[in-house]
Amino acid sequence: MKKLFSCVFVLMLFSSFLLSGDMDIEKEKAAIKKVILSAYRDGIVNVGDVEAIKKGFHPEFNLLGLNKDKTGIWKLPIADWTKHVEKGKKEGKYPPKEKVSFKFLLVDVVGDAGFAKIEFYKGEKLAYTDFLSLYKFNDGWKLVAKIYNEH
């Protein structure tokens, strides 16, 4: 009976350890989604909130795109992208006529590295599929890179 009780106790302890790990991962995934929605969807696309951009994007972030002839890539640093947002805000382009929404297809976390695959909709139309990379720094999750496919 003692052996049975010990086995059950160990299994319960192990199960609670596994569940707490799952809860931690879900908490990190939720934090990643929050950063993406605040800094990217609202900061860059729908609102033009420069402070949200600075908070959610690492200063070394780069957007990478495939050249039209598919022989190389181009790069847009976050500082340049932020300048475009500031210019658009001054020109009255925010909020846009057609709001953007995101659909999260996948969010994954391993340690301090995170990844999100999202669908980017302009109104009802699928415009892009984005692949976003993040790292967890001392002050939280930050976007560090983006590649995408245009539809």
PyMOL commands that set and color helices and strands:
alter all, ss='L'
color gray80, all
select helices_A, chain A and resi 2-46+50-56+78-90
alter helices_A, ss='H'
color red, helices_A
select strands_A, chain A and resi 57-66+73-77+100-110+113-122+125-137+140-150
alter strands_A, ss='S'
color yellow, strands_A
deselect
rebuild
show_as cartoon
